Amino acid sequence: MGIEVELVELLIFQLLGSAFLSRFEGETPAIKKILKWVTLHGITVGLFYVTGHYALLFPVLLICIGAPFHIIWCKNNGIDPMKATPRKKYYELRKWKWEE
């Protein structure tokens, strides 16, 4: 099987990431979100041509490293790591404009 496995994994990560973590990216500019996904996909596909299916480890490692950091950062700042609440406090931490 070729690169299809990597592409399916990337699609699943993108769908799950968007579905569960989009509330953390509410005011992030679209170009920044697009560049994040393009970079992740580009590196993974590039690694496939160098390492074969071991490229699947790259996104998994990012999640394994990023998830604990995310949870610790949220807990230290009094934010629910799954719901991004309280929203006003989260917006203040991210230096986003809060509109009531």
N, C-alpha and C positions, 0 to 999 in steps of 0.2 A: 504494500500500500504506500502511496506517495504522500505528498504534502497535505492531502485532504484531512488527515487526522489533526494536524496542527491548526488548520483553518477552522475545523469544527470546534476544537477546544477554544480557540480565540473568540469564535462567535458565542459560545456558551458563556465564557467569562464576561464578554461585553454585555450580553443580555442580563446576566445575573448582577453584574456590577451596576448597570443602569437601573435595574429594577429595585435593588436593595439599598444602594448607596447614593442615589441621585439627590436625595434630600441634603447631602453634605456638599453638593456642588451647585446649589441654587443660584448664586450670583456669580459663579465663575464664568468668565467670558467664553463664548462658544468656541472660539479659535483655540483657546487653551485646552479645552476638553478634546477637541478634534486632534490636536497635536499629540496629546497624551496617548490616544488610541492608535494613531498612525505610527507613533514611535514604538509602542508595545508590539504592534503587528509587524512592523518592519524588522525589528530586532529578532523576533521569533522566527520569521520567515528566513531572514539572513542566517540565523543559527542553524536552521534546518539544512541549508546547503553545505554547512561546515560540519555539523555534528549528527545529522540525521534526526531520528526521532527523539534524541536527547534534548532537542530544542523545546520539547514540551515542559521540561523542568524550569525553564526561564520564567514563564508566567506563574507557575506554582511557587517558585522561590520568592517572587515578588509578593505574592499573597501571604506566604508564611512569614516574611519579614515585615510587611506593611500592616497586617492585621493586629499583631500585638502592639506595635507602635501606635496605631490608631486608637485602640482600646485604652492604652495607658494614657495617651494624651487627652482623650475625652474624659476619662475618670479624674485625672489630675485637675482638669478645668471645670468639673461639675457638669459635664454634658453626657447625656445618655448616648452610648456608642452605637446604638442601632436606630434611634429615633431622631437624633440631633436636637434634643430638647433639653433645656428651654431654648426656644428658637432665638429669642432676643439676645440672650447671652452668647449663643453660638455666633450670631451675626456680629456682635461686638468683638469677639475673639478673632474673627476672620477680617475685621475692619471693613465690613460691608454696611451699606446704608440700610437702617431699619425703618420701614414705613408702616405706620399703624393705620 
